[in-house]
Amino acid sequence: MTAQSKPNLYQRILSVERDVPYIQKDATVEAGAGRSYKGVTHDAVIAKLRKSMIEHGIVLAVRQTSERAIDGQTMKGHPKIRYEAWYEITLYNADSPDEYLTYPVHAHAEDGGDKAPGKAMSYATKTVLLKAFALETGESDESRYQPEELAYLTAEQAGDLRQLMDDTDTEEASFCGWLKVDSIELLPASRYESARKALLKKAEKLGNTEAA
């Protein structure tokens, strides 16, 4: 078989999709407040795809492009770390390494020890593989119910509050203490407006019209 007749990367991905149409959810994930949902783990995705990826000549590479670690505490006062990072997950054509697809993805994880970075990387990799190979799991991120108090600020909302803190010379640690959260990222989305109004009110008292 000549190099020209070998399948391209898209054809190889399509072949894997034919081989692996579905991945069974294999784990119960705790969502807090006594709630949980069924999900699929990184190991289950790799185990299901690995044989087909090898057979069709697709190589996986993971590269981390940024990171941030935030120290905090659990509700019981135990130390924990929230780790956030951006990754580039790349699928290569093993026969033509200059042919590849790269997927940028953001992930975060929390842990009381040193496992948060590994958890974040595993989640990022799993997410890309599920989407890249159009795999059905029965797990619906879009429709899963999540109480408002468990939905945290978006990056844009957190950035907005930080800008207002800068404008009003507000120390972030003190503001988080007043809000009773470990970090701005862990502020429930339902409290965003009240936190913003508090900073705007402080700005008004300081005569800082630019903050509004």
Residue, then its C-alpha position, 0 to 999 in steps of 0.5 A: m500500500t502506498a503512502q498516498s492510499k493510506p487513510n487521512l486523519y478524518q477517515r481514521i477518526l470515522s473508523v474509530e467512531r464505527d468501532v466504538p459507538y457508545i461508552q457505558k457510564d461507569a462511575t457515580v460522581e458526587a455533586g455536593a449537598g448529597r446529590s450525585y449523578k452517573g458519569v464516565t471516567h477517563d480510564a473507561v474512555i481510554a480503555k474503550l478507545r485504545k485498541s481502535m486508535i492503535e488499529h487505525g493509527i491515531v496518536l494522542a498527545v496532551r500539552q498543558t499551556s497554562e495553570r493556576a492553583i488556588d488554596g482554600q478550605t472545605m466546609k469542614g475546614h480541611p485544606k484543599i486546592r482548586y487547580e485550573a489549567w488550559y490544555e491542547i489535546t492533539l490527535y495525530n495521524a501516525d503515518s503522517p505526523d504533520e497531519y493532526l487536529t488540536y483541541p484547546v480545552h479548559a479544566h479544573a479540579e479540587d483535591g485535599g492532596d496533590k491529585a488536583p493537577g492529574k484530575a484536571m488533565s484527565y478530565a480535559t483528555k476525557t472530554v476531548l476524546l468523547k467529543a472528537f469521536a462523537l461518543e454517546t455516554g447517556e451523560s448530559d452535561e447540558s440538561r443535568y440539573q444543578p442547584e443554583e447554589l452549586a453553579y459557580l461564577t463564570a470566568e467573565q463574572a469573576g474577572d468583572l468582580r476583580q476589576l471592581m475590587d481593583d477600582t475600589d482598592t478592595e483586598e480580594a482576601s478580605f472581600c472573600g472573607w466577607l462573602k464567606v467563600d474561599s475564592i471568587e471562583l467559588l462564589p455561587a452564581s446566584r450571589y454574583e449580582s449582590a457581590r457586584k452591587a456591594l462593590l458598586k456601592k463602595a465605588e459610589k461612596l469613593g466617588n469612583t464613577e469609572a467603576a460603574 
